[in-house]
Amino acid sequence: MNTLEELLRLRRIFEAIPPLPDAVTLYNKILHESIQLRIATRSMSDLLERIKALQHSHEDLRNRSLQLHATETLWEKIHTVFALLRSEIRTLFAVIPLLQASGMISEEEWNLMIQKPQWDDRGETLLLNHDEIERAIKDHLKF
């Protein structure tokens, strides 16, 4: 393949890429998903407490059965939320190399942006590292 053919091929690849968000917009979307992950994590913790309470409940069988059904439905919902978060996070982090390759942001600029700590409403540090987010989601999907 000669240089002109290679340039044309690369041009077609570049044109096939959908419009990319700017780096700040992408960062804000990742931050939003990190907040959603924290909310889902809290929901999972609440659900586990609910399951423990149900296991030790002395309510009649009918009531416990209704609570169990509601708990199962809630578990399915939370599990789906984690799966959707994983998909969205993977998509967002896949955009970073495209921004860098297209010259919209340098790797150094992105690293400065993404490594800046952010906190939730309780003062806890949010996860913004892709590997840490993936690990957290994987841990919650084990339940």
N, CA, C and O atoms as CSV, one atom per row, in Angstrom:
chain,resi,resn,atom,element,x,y,z
A,1,MET,N,N,0.854,-1.171,0.000
A,1,MET,CA,C,0.000,0.000,0.000
A,1,MET,C,C,0.901,1.237,0.000
A,1,MET,O,O,1.819,1.355,0.812
A,2,ASN,N,N,0.623,2.141,-0.916
A,2,ASN,CA,C,1.453,3.346,-0.970
A,2,ASN,C,C,0.934,4.408,0.005
A,2,ASN,O,O,-0.112,4.238,0.630
A,3,THR,N,N,1.664,5.470,0.115
A,3,THR,CA,C,1.351,6.527,1.076
A,3,THR,C,C,-0.009,7.162,0.814
A,3,THR,O,O,-0.747,7.442,1.758
A,4,LEU,N,N,-0.349,7.391,-0.437
A,4,LEU,CA,C,-1.637,7.996,-0.768
A,4,LEU,C,C,-2.790,7.077,-0.368
A,4,LEU,O,O,-3.781,7.534,0.201
A,5,GLU,N,N,-2.663,5.797,-0.662
A,5,GLU,CA,C,-3.706,4.838,-0.274
A,5,GLU,C,C,-3.843,4.786,1.244
A,5,GLU,O,O,-4.955,4.721,1.770
A,6,GLU,N,N,-2.728,4.814,1.934
A,6,GLU,CA,C,-2.753,4.797,3.400
A,6,GLU,C,C,-3.428,6.052,3.942
A,6,GLU,O,O,-4.221,5.967,4.880
A,7,LEU,N,N,-3.130,7.195,3.377
A,7,LEU,CA,C,-3.777,8.442,3.798
A,7,LEU,C,C,-5.278,8.404,3.549
A,7,LEU,O,O,-6.058,8.848,4.391
A,8,LEU,N,N,-5.685,7.883,2.408
A,8,LEU,CA,C,-7.115,7.764,2.102
A,8,LEU,C,C,-7.804,6.806,3.070
A,8,LEU,O,O,-8.917,7.063,3.527
A,9,ARG,N,N,-7.133,5.707,3.375
A,9,ARG,CA,C,-7.692,4.738,4.329
A,9,ARG,C,C,-7.850,5.385,5.706
A,9,ARG,O,O,-8.894,5.243,6.344
A,10,LEU,N,N,-6.837,6.079,6.154
A,10,LEU,CA,C,-6.903,6.756,7.449
A,10,LEU,C,C,-7.972,7.847,7.451
A,10,LEU,O,O,-8.650,8.049,8.458
A,11,ARG,N,N,-8.122,8.539,6.346
A,11,ARG,CA,C,-9.152,9.572,6.225
A,11,ARG,C,C,-10.545,8.958,6.358
A,11,ARG,O,O,-11.409,9.519,7.032
A,12,ARG,N,N,-10.767,7.804,5.716
A,12,ARG,CA,C,-12.066,7.120,5.814
A,12,ARG,C,C,-12.330,6.680,7.258
A,12,ARG,O,O,-13.454,6.778,7.752
A,13,ILE,N,N,-11.292,6.200,7.915
A,13,ILE,CA,C,-11.446,5.814,9.324
A,13,ILE,C,C,-11.820,7.037,10.152
A,13,ILE,O,O,-12.748,6.976,10.958
A,14,PHE,N,N,-11.120,8.129,9.968
A,14,PHE,CA,C,-11.386,9.355,10.721
A,14,PHE,C,C,-12.806,9.853,10.471
A,14,PHE,O,O,-13.486,10.285,11.402
A,15,GLU,N,N,-13.249,9.794,9.236
A,15,GLU,CA,C,-14.601,10.249,8.896
A,15,GLU,C,C,-15.677,9.318,9.441
A,15,GLU,O,O,-16.821,9.737,9.623
A,16,ALA,N,N,-15.328,8.065,9.702
A,16,ALA,CA,C,-16.295,7.107,10.237
A,16,ALA,C,C,-16.527,7.291,11.735
A,16,ALA,O,O,-17.509,6.787,12.281
A,17,ILE,N,N,-15.636,8.003,12.387
A,17,ILE,CA,C,-15.781,8.232,13.825
A,17,ILE,C,C,-16.910,9.237,14.045
A,17,ILE,O,O,-16.919,10.306,13.435
A,18,PRO,N,N,-17.863,8.894,14.921
A,18,PRO,CA,C,-18.948,9.847,15.189
A,18,PRO,C,C,-18.394,11.108,15.857
A,18,PRO,O,O,-17.262,11.107,16.340
A,19,PRO,N,N,-19.183,12.173,15.886
A,19,PRO,CA,C,-18.710,13.404,16.540
A,19,PRO,C,C,-18.293,13.115,17.984
A,19,PRO,O,O,-19.009,12.442,18.726
A,20,LEU,N,N,-17.152,13.623,18.360
A,20,LEU,CA,C,-16.617,13.389,19.700
A,20,LEU,C,C,-16.941,14.566,20.608
A,20,LEU,O,O,-16.946,15.716,20.170
A,21,PRO,N,N,-17.212,14.270,21.881
A,21,PRO,CA,C,-17.411,15.376,22.823
A,21,PRO,C,C,-16.060,16.024,23.116
A,21,PRO,O,O,-15.010,15.420,22.897
A,22,ASP,N,N,-16.098,17.244,23.607
A,22,ASP,CA,C,-14.839,17.843,24.044
A,22,ASP,C,C,-14.428,17.171,25.357
A,22,ASP,O,O,-15.234,16.484,25.985
A,23,ALA,N,N,-13.196,17.369,25.761
A,23,ALA,CA,C,-12.646,16.673,26.926
A,23,ALA,C,C,-13.409,16.992,28.212
A,23,ALA,O,O,-13.623,16.104,29.038
A,24,VAL,N,N,-13.817,18.232,28.389
A,24,VAL,CA,C,-14.543,18.614,29.606
A,24,VAL,C,C,-15.901,17.924,29.651
A,24,VAL,O,O,-16.318,17.448,30.707
A,25,THR,N,N,-16.587,17.867,28.528
A,25,THR,CA,C,-17.881,17.176,28.470
A,25,THR,C,C,-17.699,15.695,28.786
A,25,THR,O,O,-18.477,15.121,29.548
A,26,LEU,N,N,-16.681,15.082,28.206
A,26,LEU,CA,C,-16.405,13.666,28.480
A,26,LEU,C,C,-16.095,13.460,29.957
A,26,LEU,O,O,-16.611,12.531,30.578
A,27,TYR,N,N,-15.266,14.310,30.510
A,27,TYR,CA,C,-14.928,14.223,31.930
A,27,TYR,C,C,-16.192,14.324,32.785
A,27,TYR,O,O,-16.374,13.544,33.719
A,28,ASN,N,N,-17.057,15.275,32.471
A,28,ASN,CA,C,-18.296,15.447,33.232
A,28,ASN,C,C,-19.200,14.226,33.117
A,28,ASN,O,O,-19.879,13.867,34.078
A,29,LYS,N,N,-19.213,13.589,31.956
A,29,LYS,CA,C,-20.007,12.367,31.795
A,29,LYS,C,C,-19.427,11.234,32.636
A,29,LYS,O,O,-20.174,10.476,33.256
A,30,ILE,N,N,-18.112,11.116,32.660
A,30,ILE,CA,C,-17.472,10.090,33.492
A,30,ILE,C,C,-17.758,10.369,34.965
A,30,ILE,O,O,-18.052,9.446,35.725
A,31,LEU,N,N,-17.674,11.620,35.365
A,31,LEU,CA,C,-17.977,12.010,36.739
A,31,LEU,C,C,-19.423,11.659,37.086
A,31,LEU,O,O,-19.696,11.140,38.168
A,32,HIS,N,N,-20.340,11.941,36.176
A,32,HIS,CA,C,-21.752,11.604,36.388
A,32,HIS,C,C,-21.927,10.096,36.586
A,32,HIS,O,O,-22.648,9.663,37.485
A,33,GLU,N,N,-21.270,9.307,35.750
A,33,GLU,CA,C,-21.387,7.849,35.874
A,33,GLU,C,C,-20.763,7.361,37.176
A,33,GLU,O,O,-21.240,6.389,37.762
A,34,SER,N,N,-19.711,8.017,37.631
A,34,SER,CA,C,-19.102,7.660,38.907
A,34,SER,C,C,-20.070,7.936,40.059
A,34,SER,O,O,-20.148,7.162,41.013
A,35,ILE,N,N,-20.793,9.030,39.961
A,35,ILE,CA,C,-21.817,9.340,40.969
A,35,ILE,C,C,-22.925,8.293,40.916
A,35,ILE,O,O,-23.401,7.838,41.956
A,36,GLN,N,N,-23.335,7.912,39.714
A,36,GLN,CA,C,-24.362,6.879,39.571
A,36,GLN,C,C,-23.880,5.551,40.150
A,36,GLN,O,O,-24.661,4.807,40.743
A,37,LEU,N,N,-22.596,5.257,39.976
A,37,LEU,CA,C,-22.017,4.045,40.563
A,37,LEU,C,C,-22.096,4.104,42.080
A,37,LEU,O,O,-22.425,3.109,42.725
A,38,ARG,N,N,-21.799,5.253,42.648
A,38,ARG,CA,C,-21.876,5.396,44.104
A,38,ARG,C,C,-23.313,5.191,44.586
A,38,ARG,O,O,-23.538,4.543,45.608
A,39,ILE,N,N,-24.275,5.736,43.863
A,39,ILE,CA,C,-25.686,5.565,44.220
A,39,ILE,C,C,-26.071,4.092,44.137
A,39,ILE,O,O,-26.744,3.574,45.028
A,40,ALA,N,N,-25.650,3.421,43.075
A,40,ALA,CA,C,-25.953,1.995,42.917
A,40,ALA,C,C,-25.285,1.173,44.012
A,40,ALA,O,O,-25.863,0.203,44.503
A,41,THR,N,N,-24.077,1.553,44.395
A,41,THR,CA,C,-23.362,0.855,45.468
A,41,THR,C,C,-24.119,0.996,46.784
A,41,THR,O,O,-24.250,0.032,47.538
A,42,ARG,N,N,-24.608,2.184,47.051
A,42,ARG,CA,C,-25.402,2.393,48.268
A,42,ARG,C,C,-26.696,1.582,48.219
A,42,ARG,O,O,-27.124,1.017,49.226
A,43,SER,N,N,-27.310,1.532,47.043
A,43,SER,CA,C,-28.537,0.740,46.893
A,43,SER,C,C,-28.263,-0.731,47.159
A,43,SER,O,O,-29.071,-1.418,47.783
A,44,MET,N,N,-27.114,-1.211,46.683
A,44,MET,CA,C,-26.748,-2.608,46.916
A,44,MET,C,C,-26.523,-2.856,48.403
A,44,MET,O,O,-26.947,-3.886,48.926
A,45,SER,N,N,-25.871,-1.938,49.081
A,45,SER,CA,C,-25.651,-2.076,50.526
A,45,SER,C,C,-26.982,-2.103,51.268
A,45,SER,O,O,-27.179,-2.912,52.175
A,46,ASP,N,N,-27.890,-1.217,50.878
A,46,ASP,CA,C,-29.223,-1.206,51.488
A,46,ASP,C,C,-29.948,-2.520,51.236
A,46,ASP,O,O,-30.623,-3.045,52.121
A,47,LEU,N,N,-29.807,-3.044,50.034
A,47,LEU,CA,C,-30.451,-4.307,49.687
A,47,LEU,C,C,-29.897,-5.445,50.534
A,47,LEU,O,O,-30.661,-6.286,51.008
A,48,LEU,N,N,-28.594,-5.486,50.730
A,48,LEU,CA,C,-27.989,-6.539,51.550
A,48,LEU,C,C,-28.487,-6.460,52.988
A,48,LEU,O,O,-28.715,-7.487,53.627
A,49,GLU,N,N,-28.655,-5.245,53.497
A,49,GLU,CA,C,-29.216,-5.075,54.840
A,49,GLU,C,C,-30.669,-5.558,54.882
A,49,GLU,O,O,-31.106,-6.166,55.859
A,50,ARG,N,N,-31.388,-5.281,53.829
A,50,ARG,CA,C,-32.787,-5.717,53.738
A,50,ARG,C,C,-32.868,-7.248,53.727
A,50,ARG,O,O,-33.752,-7.835,54.351
A,51,ILE,N,N,-31.944,-7.879,53.018
A,51,ILE,CA,C,-31.912,-9.348,52.965
A,51,ILE,C,C,-31.608,-9.915,54.348
A,51,ILE,O,O,-32.240,-10.882,54.773
A,52,LYS,N,N,-30.639,-9.318,55.056
A,52,LYS,CA,C,-30.316,-9.779,56.413
A,52,LYS,C,C,-31.530,-9.653,57.328
A,52,LYS,O,O,-31.834,-10.562,58.100
A,53,ALA,N,N,-32.215,-8.527,57.234
A,53,ALA,CA,C,-33.404,-8.313,58.064
A,53,ALA,C,C,-34.484,-9.335,57.728
A,53,ALA,O,O,-35.174,-9.834,58.617
A,54,LEU,N,N,-34.623,-9.638,56.455
A,54,LEU,CA,C,-35.626,-10.611,56.023
A,54,LEU,C,C,-35.284,-12.009,56.539
A,54,LEU,O,O,-36.176,-12.773,56.908
A,55,GLN,N,N,-34.002,-12.339,56.563
A,55,GLN,CA,C,-33.573,-13.651,57.056
A,55,GLN,C,C,-33.897,-13.832,58.535
A,55,GLN,O,O,-34.168,-14.946,58.981
A,56,HIS,N,N,-33.871,-12.754,59.285
A,56,HIS,CA,C,-34.116,-12.825,60.724
A,56,HIS,C,C,-35.525,-12.376,61.108
A,56,HIS,O,O,-35.829,-12.201,62.287
A,57,SER,N,N,-36.367,-12.195,60.116
A,57,SER,CA,C,-37.720,-11.710,60.355
A,57,SER,C,C,-38.585,-12.793,61.004
A,57,SER,O,O,-38.455,-13.982,60.713
A,58,HIS,N,N,-39.461,-12.345,61.883
A,58,HIS,CA,C,-40.412,-13.250,62.527
A,58,HIS,C,C,-41.833,-12.990,62.035
A,58,HIS,O,O,-42.808,-13.443,62.635
A,59,GLU,N,N,-41.930,-12.247,60.927
A,59,GLU,CA,C,-43.246,-11.977,60.358
A,59,GLU,C,C,-43.824,-13.264,59.784
A,59,GLU,O,O,-43.115,-14.252,59.592
A,60,ASP,N,N,-45.135,-13.230,59.514
A,60,ASP,CA,C,-45.776,-14.426,58.974
A,60,ASP,C,C,-45.230,-14.733,57.575
A,60,ASP,O,O,-44.651,-13.873,56.911
A,61,LEU,N,N,-45.427,-15.956,57.157
A,61,LEU,CA,C,-44.860,-16.453,55.900
A,61,LEU,C,C,-45.332,-15.642,54.697
A,61,LEU,O,O,-44.544,-15.373,53.790
A,62,ARG,N,N,-46.589,-15.253,54.677
A,62,ARG,CA,C,-47.116,-14.490,53.540
A,62,ARG,C,C,-46.403,-13.146,53.400
A,62,ARG,O,O,-46.014,-12.748,52.302
A,63,ASN,N,N,-46.238,-12.458,54.521
A,63,ASN,CA,C,-45.542,-11.169,54.505
A,63,ASN,C,C,-44.094,-11.324,54.051
A,63,ASN,O,O,-43.607,-10.547,53.230
A,64,ARG,N,N,-43.418,-12.321,54.584
A,64,ARG,CA,C,-42.019,-12.554,54.191
A,64,ARG,C,C,-41.923,-12.908,52.720
A,64,ARG,O,O,-40.981,-12.502,52.040
A,65,SER,N,N,-42.900,-13.666,52.223
A,65,SER,CA,C,-42.907,-14.041,50.808
A,65,SER,C,C,-43.052,-12.804,49.921
A,65,SER,O,O,-42.372,-12.681,48.902
A,66,LEU,N,N,-43.935,-11.895,50.312
A,66,LEU,CA,C,-44.102,-10.645,49.561
A,66,LEU,C,C,-42.825,-9.803,49.604
A,66,LEU,O,O,-42.403,-9.242,48.592
A,67,GLN,N,N,-42.225,-9.725,50.776
A,67,GLN,CA,C,-40.979,-8.970,50.913
A,67,GLN,C,C,-39.855,-9.612,50.096
A,67,GLN,O,O,-39.035,-8.914,49.499
A,68,LEU,N,N,-39.827,-10.934,50.076
A,68,LEU,CA,C,-38.813,-11.643,49.296
A,68,LEU,C,C,-38.971,-11.347,47.809
A,68,LEU,O,O,-37.986,-11.120,47.105
A,69,HIS,N,N,-40.205,-11.352,47.339
A,69,HIS,CA,C,-40.454,-11.054,45.925
A,69,HIS,C,C,-40.010,-9.627,45.588
A,69,HIS,O,O,-39.378,-9.393,44.558
A,70,ALA,N,N,-40.345,-8.687,46.458
A,70,ALA,CA,C,-39.937,-7.292,46.234
A,70,ALA,C,C,-38.414,-7.163,46.260
A,70,ALA,O,O,-37.834,-6.403,45.484
A,71,THR,N,N,-37.782,-7.904,47.147
A,71,THR,CA,C,-36.320,-7.879,47.248
A,71,THR,C,C,-35.677,-8.464,45.997
A,71,THR,O,O,-34.685,-7.928,45.504
A,72,GLU,N,N,-36.226,-9.545,45.487
A,72,GLU,CA,C,-35.698,-10.146,44.252
A,72,GLU,C,C,-35.821,-9.177,43.075
A,72,GLU,O,O,-34.905,-9.056,42.262
A,73,THR,N,N,-36.949,-8.499,42.994
A,73,THR,CA,C,-37.156,-7.520,41.922
A,73,THR,C,C,-36.158,-6.373,42.044
A,73,THR,O,O,-35.593,-5.924,41.047
A,74,LEU,N,N,-35.947,-5.909,43.255
A,74,LEU,CA,C,-34.985,-4.836,43.492
A,74,LEU,C,C,-33.569,-5.296,43.142
A,74,LEU,O,O,-32.799,-4.530,42.562
A,75,TRP,N,N,-33.219,-6.536,43.487
A,75,TRP,CA,C,-31.896,-7.069,43.149
A,75,TRP,C,C,-31.706,-7.076,41.634
A,75,TRP,O,O,-30.651,-6.682,41.137
A,76,GLU,N,N,-32.726,-7.524,40.903
A,76,GLU,CA,C,-32.634,-7.550,39.436
A,76,GLU,C,C,-32.437,-6.136,38.880
A,76,GLU,O,O,-31.657,-5.928,37.950
A,77,LYS,N,N,-33.145,-5.179,39.454
A,77,LYS,CA,C,-33.017,-3.789,39.001
A,77,LYS,C,C,-31.602,-3.270,39.252
A,77,LYS,O,O,-30.989,-2.682,38.362
A,78,ILE,N,N,-31.090,-3.486,40.449
A,78,ILE,CA,C,-29.746,-3.003,40.788
A,78,ILE,C,C,-28.699,-3.700,39.922
A,78,ILE,O,O,-27.750,-3.063,39.463
A,79,HIS,N,N,-28.864,-4.991,39.698
A,79,HIS,CA,C,-27.938,-5.742,38.844
A,79,HIS,C,C,-27.932,-5.144,37.437
A,79,HIS,O,O,-26.872,-4.999,36.828
A,80,THR,N,N,-29.098,-4.801,36.927
A,80,THR,CA,C,-29.208,-4.183,35.601
A,80,THR,C,C,-28.533,-2.812,35.580
A,80,THR,O,O,-27.868,-2.459,34.606
A,81,VAL,N,N,-28.704,-2.049,36.646
A,81,VAL,CA,C,-28.062,-0.733,36.736
A,81,VAL,C,C,-26.542,-0.881,36.662
A,81,VAL,O,O,-25.878,-0.126,35.952
A,82,PHE,N,N,-25.995,-1.850,37.391
A,82,PHE,CA,C,-24.540,-2.067,37.344
A,82,PHE,C,C,-24.088,-2.477,35.943
A,82,PHE,O,O,-23.051,-2.013,35.467
A,83,ALA,N,N,-24.848,-3.332,35.289
A,83,ALA,CA,C,-24.487,-3.756,33.929
A,83,ALA,C,C,-24.520,-2.570,32.960
A,83,ALA,O,O,-23.639,-2.432,32.111
A,84,LEU,N,N,-25.531,-1.724,33.090
A,84,LEU,CA,C,-25.612,-0.535,32.233
A,84,LEU,C,C,-24.481,0.452,32.528
A,84,LEU,O,O,-23.918,1.053,31.613
A,85,LEU,N,N,-24.158,0.611,33.798
A,85,LEU,CA,C,-23.045,1.487,34.165
A,85,LEU,C,C,-21.738,0.985,33.557
A,85,LEU,O,O,-20.937,1.769,33.048
A,86,ARG,N,N,-21.534,-0.325,33.615
A,86,ARG,CA,C,-20.306,-0.891,33.043
A,86,ARG,C,C,-20.233,-0.597,31.549
A,86,ARG,O,O,-19.179,-0.214,31.040
A,87,SER,N,N,-21.334,-0.774,30.857
A,87,SER,CA,C,-21.370,-0.509,29.422
A,87,SER,C,C,-21.091,0.964,29.123
A,87,SER,O,O,-20.305,1.283,28.232
A,88,GLU,N,N,-21.728,1.844,29.859
A,88,GLU,CA,C,-21.545,3.283,29.642
A,88,GLU,C,C,-20.117,3.714,29.963
A,88,GLU,O,O,-19.516,4.486,29.215
A,89,ILE,N,N,-19.581,3.225,31.058
A,89,ILE,CA,C,-18.205,3.562,31.446
A,89,ILE,C,C,-17.218,3.096,30.385
A,89,ILE,O,O,-16.303,3.833,30.019
A,90,ARG,N,N,-17.399,1.882,29.894
A,90,ARG,CA,C,-16.502,1.370,28.856
A,90,ARG,C,C,-16.569,2.237,27.599
A,90,ARG,O,O,-15.545,2.524,26.978
A,91,THR,N,N,-17.760,2.644,27.238
A,91,THR,CA,C,-17.917,3.503,26.060
A,91,THR,C,C,-17.221,4.846,26.274
A,91,THR,O,O,-16.505,5.325,25.395
A,92,LEU,N,N,-17.431,5.445,27.431
A,92,LEU,CA,C,-16.825,6.750,27.708
A,92,LEU,C,C,-15.301,6.673,27.719
A,92,LEU,O,O,-14.628,7.534,27.152
A,93,PHE,N,N,-14.762,5.651,28.360
A,93,PHE,CA,C,-13.306,5.538,28.415
A,93,PHE,C,C,-12.709,5.166,27.060
A,93,PHE,O,O,-11.525,5.409,26.826
A,94,ALA,N,N,-13.499,4.586,26.171
A,94,ALA,CA,C,-13.010,4.285,24.817
A,94,ALA,C,C,-12.842,5.555,23.989
A,94,ALA,O,O,-12.120,5.556,22.991
A,95,VAL,N,N,-13.501,6.626,24.397
A,95,VAL,CA,C,-13.424,7.888,23.657
A,95,VAL,C,C,-12.102,8.620,23.932
A,95,VAL,O,O,-11.628,9.381,23.088
A,96,ILE,N,N,-11.521,8.395,25.088
A,96,ILE,CA,C,-10.304,9.124,25.470
A,96,ILE,C,C,-9.190,8.977,24.431
A,96,ILE,O,O,-8.634,9.989,24.004
A,97,PRO,N,N,-8.840,7.753,24.007
A,97,PRO,CA,C,-7.782,7.641,22.994
A,97,PRO,C,C,-8.149,8.323,21.674
A,97,PRO,O,O,-7.271,8.801,20.955
A,98,LEU,N,N,-9.436,8.367,21.358
A,98,LEU,CA,C,-9.863,9.055,20.138
A,98,LEU,C,C,-9.646,10.563,20.263
A,98,LEU,O,O,-9.211,11.215,19.314
A,99,LEU,N,N,-9.951,11.108,21.437
A,99,LEU,CA,C,-9.699,12.536,21.665
A,99,LEU,C,C,-8.207,12.839,21.561
A,99,LEU,O,O,-7.797,13.848,20.987
A,100,GLN,N,N,-7.420,11.953,22.123
A,100,GLN,CA,C,-5.971,12.159,22.088
A,100,GLN,C,C,-5.431,12.006,20.671
A,100,GLN,O,O,-4.605,12.807,20.232
A,101,ALA,N,N,-5.890,10.985,19.954
A,101,ALA,CA,C,-5.405,10.751,18.589
A,101,ALA,C,C,-5.816,11.873,17.640
A,101,ALA,O,O,-5.105,12.176,16.682
A,102,SER,N,N,-6.966,12.485,17.911
A,102,SER,CA,C,-7.429,13.569,17.042
A,102,SER,C,C,-6.868,14.928,17.457
A,102,SER,O,O,-7.159,15.943,16.825
A,103,GLY,N,N,-6.065,14.945,18.518
A,103,GLY,CA,C,-5.429,16.185,18.956
A,103,GLY,C,C,-6.324,17.091,19.780
A,103,GLY,O,O,-5.984,18.253,20.006
A,104,MET,N,N,-7.469,16.580,20.236
A,104,MET,CA,C,-8.385,17.413,21.020
A,104,MET,C,C,-7.882,17.626,22.447
A,104,MET,O,O,-8.234,18.611,23.095
A,105,ILE,N,N,-7.054,16.695,22.931
A,105,ILE,CA,C,-6.442,16.824,24.259
A,105,ILE,C,C,-5.211,15.926,24.281
A,105,ILE,O,O,-5.179,14.875,23.642
A,106,SER,N,N,-4.217,16.352,25.014
A,106,SER,CA,C,-3.018,15.516,25.136
A,106,SER,C,C,-3.217,14.515,26.275
A,106,SER,O,O,-4.096,14.679,27.120
A,107,GLU,N,N,-2.393,13.493,26.277
A,107,GLU,CA,C,-2.463,12.502,27.352
A,107,GLU,C,C,-2.176,13.161,28.701
A,107,GLU,O,O,-2.830,12.852,29.698
A,108,GLU,N,N,-1.213,14.054,28.731
A,108,GLU,CA,C,-0.871,14.760,29.973
A,108,GLU,C,C,-2.038,15.606,30.472
A,108,GLU,O,O,-2.352,15.595,31.662
A,109,GLU,N,N,-2.676,16.336,29.566
A,109,GLU,CA,C,-3.825,17.168,29.956
A,109,GLU,C,C,-4.955,16.300,30.495
A,109,GLU,O,O,-5.580,16.638,31.500
A,110,TRP,N,N,-5.215,15.180,29.823
A,110,TRP,CA,C,-6.279,14.290,30.279
A,110,TRP,C,C,-5.941,13.731,31.657
A,110,TRP,O,O,-6.796,13.708,32.543
A,111,ASN,N,N,-4.704,13.282,31.844
A,111,ASN,CA,C,-4.307,12.715,33.135
A,111,ASN,C,C,-4.451,13.733,34.258
A,111,ASN,O,O,-4.886,13.386,35.356
A,112,LEU,N,N,-4.090,14.983,33.994
A,112,LEU,CA,C,-4.276,16.032,35.005
A,112,LEU,C,C,-5.752,16.189,35.364
A,112,LEU,O,O,-6.104,16.354,36.532
A,113,MET,N,N,-6.588,16.137,34.366
A,113,MET,CA,C,-8.021,16.318,34.575
A,113,MET,C,C,-8.616,15.139,35.355
A,113,MET,O,O,-9.329,15.340,36.338
A,114,ILE,N,N,-8.324,13.926,34.919
A,114,ILE,CA,C,-8.977,12.741,35.484
A,114,ILE,C,C,-8.415,12.376,36.862
A,114,ILE,O,O,-9.083,11.697,37.641
A,115,GLN,N,N,-7.197,12.821,37.164
A,115,GLN,CA,C,-6.593,12.482,38.456
A,115,GLN,C,C,-6.961,13.464,39.565
A,115,GLN,O,O,-6.600,13.268,40.726
A,116,LYS,N,N,-7.674,14.510,39.200
A,116,LYS,CA,C,-8.117,15.477,40.212
A,116,LYS,C,C,-9.216,14.819,41.044
A,116,LYS,O,O,-10.234,14.397,40.497
A,117,PRO,N,N,-9.021,14.727,42.363
A,117,PRO,CA,C,-10.021,14.048,43.197
A,117,PRO,C,C,-11.376,14.767,43.181
A,117,PRO,O,O,-11.453,15.995,43.139
A,118,GLN,N,N,-12.417,13.973,43.215
A,118,GLN,CA,C,-13.787,14.475,43.315
A,118,GLN,C,C,-14.469,13.710,44.446
A,118,GLN,O,O,-14.146,12.549,44.700
A,119,TRP,N,N,-15.410,14.362,45.122
A,119,TRP,CA,C,-16.060,13.752,46.264
A,119,TRP,C,C,-17.565,13.725,46.073
A,119,TRP,O,O,-18.140,14.541,45.353
A,120,ASP,N,N,-18.186,12.762,46.741
A,120,ASP,CA,C,-19.643,12.669,46.693
A,120,ASP,C,C,-20.254,13.529,47.800
A,120,ASP,O,O,-19.553,14.285,48.472
A,121,ASP,N,N,-21.562,13.401,47.977
A,121,ASP,CA,C,-22.281,14.215,48.953
A,121,ASP,C,C,-21.921,13.886,50.399
A,121,ASP,O,O,-22.256,14.647,51.307
A,122,ARG,N,N,-21.244,12.763,50.619
A,122,ARG,CA,C,-20.830,12.378,51.967
A,122,ARG,C,C,-19.331,12.601,52.190
A,122,ARG,O,O,-18.777,12.195,53.212
A,123,GLY,N,N,-18.695,13.242,51.230
A,123,GLY,CA,C,-17.271,13.522,51.357
A,123,GLY,C,C,-16.363,12.354,51.013
A,123,GLY,O,O,-15.165,12.398,51.294
A,124,GLU,N,N,-16.914,11.318,50.413
A,124,GLU,CA,C,-16.113,10.159,50.014
A,124,GLU,C,C,-15.589,10.373,48.598
A,124,GLU,O,O,-16.288,10.915,47.742
A,125,THR,N,N,-14.359,9.944,48.362
A,125,THR,CA,C,-13.742,10.114,47.049
A,125,THR,C,C,-14.448,9.250,46.014
A,125,THR,O,O,-14.699,8.066,46.242
A,126,LEU,N,N,-14.764,9.854,44.877
A,126,LEU,CA,C,-15.388,9.122,43.776
A,126,LEU,C,C,-14.328,8.389,42.967
A,126,LEU,O,O,-13.184,8.834,42.871
A,127,LEU,N,N,-14.719,7.272,42.393
A,127,LEU,CA,C,-13.816,6.526,41.521
A,127,LEU,C,C,-13.829,7.163,40.138
A,127,LEU,O,O,-14.889,7.335,39.536
A,128,LEU,N,N,-12.653,7.511,39.639
A,128,LEU,CA,C,-12.539,8.063,38.290
A,128,LEU,C,C,-11.536,7.280,37.450
A,128,LEU,O,O,-11.357,7.561,36.265
A,129,ASN,N,N,-10.889,6.305,38.062
A,129,ASN,CA,C,-9.943,5.454,37.354
A,129,ASN,C,C,-10.706,4.290,36.729
A,129,ASN,O,O,-11.467,3.604,37.412
A,130,HIS,N,N,-10.503,4.070,35.445
A,130,HIS,CA,C,-11.265,3.051,34.732
A,130,HIS,C,C,-11.124,1.670,35.371
A,130,HIS,O,O,-12.123,0.979,35.570
A,131,ASP,N,N,-9.906,1.263,35.692
A,131,ASP,CA,C,-9.698,-0.062,36.287
A,131,ASP,C,C,-10.403,-0.192,37.634
A,131,ASP,O,O,-10.991,-1.233,37.928
A,132,GLU,N,N,-10.347,0.849,38.447
A,132,GLU,CA,C,-11.013,0.816,39.749
A,132,GLU,C,C,-12.529,0.742,39.590
A,132,GLU,O,O,-13.201,0.028,40.333
A,133,ILE,N,N,-13.056,1.471,38.633
A,133,ILE,CA,C,-14.499,1.437,38.379
A,133,ILE,C,C,-14.911,0.043,37.919
A,133,ILE,O,O,-15.897,-0.510,38.405
A,134,GLU,N,N,-14.159,-0.520,36.986
A,134,GLU,CA,C,-14.456,-1.875,36.492
A,134,GLU,C,C,-14.437,-2.884,37.638
A,134,GLU,O,O,-15.316,-3.740,37.732
A,135,ARG,N,N,-13.430,-2.780,38.510
A,135,ARG,CA,C,-13.306,-3.702,39.633
A,135,ARG,C,C,-14.498,-3.559,40.583
A,135,ARG,O,O,-15.038,-4.559,41.057
A,136,ALA,N,N,-14.901,-2.334,40.857
A,136,ALA,CA,C,-16.040,-2.098,41.751
A,136,ALA,C,C,-17.320,-2.681,41.165
A,136,ALA,O,O,-18.104,-3.309,41.877
A,137,ILE,N,N,-17.530,-2.477,39.886
A,137,ILE,CA,C,-18.730,-3.012,39.238
A,137,ILE,C,C,-18.693,-4.535,39.247
A,137,ILE,O,O,-19.696,-5.181,39.552
A,138,LYS,N,N,-17.550,-5.105,38.916
A,138,LYS,CA,C,-17.402,-6.568,38.910
A,138,LYS,C,C,-17.706,-7.142,40.291
A,138,LYS,O,O,-18.397,-8.154,40.408
A,139,ASP,N,N,-17.193,-6.499,41.330
A,139,ASP,CA,C,-17.449,-6.961,42.696
A,139,ASP,C,C,-18.936,-6.953,43.022
A,139,ASP,O,O,-19.431,-7.868,43.681
A,140,HIS,N,N,-19.650,-5.934,42.569
A,140,HIS,CA,C,-21.078,-5.854,42.868
A,140,HIS,C,C,-21.904,-6.804,42.005
A,140,HIS,O,O,-22.973,-7.246,42.424
A,141,LEU,N,N,-21.431,-7.114,40.834
A,141,LEU,CA,C,-22.171,-8.049,39.982
A,141,LEU,C,C,-22.009,-9.494,40.447
A,141,LEU,O,O,-22.727,-10.375,39.975
A,142,LYS,N,N,-21.081,-9.749,41.361
A,142,LYS,CA,C,-20.900,-11.100,41.914
A,142,LYS,C,C,-22.078,-11.502,42.789
A,142,LYS,O,O,-22.390,-12.687,42.909
A,143,PHE,N,N,-22.731,-10.522,43.398
A,143,PHE,CA,C,-23.834,-10.829,44.329
A,143,PHE,C,C,-24.977,-11.494,43.622
A,143,PHE,O,O,-25.985,-11.821,44.249
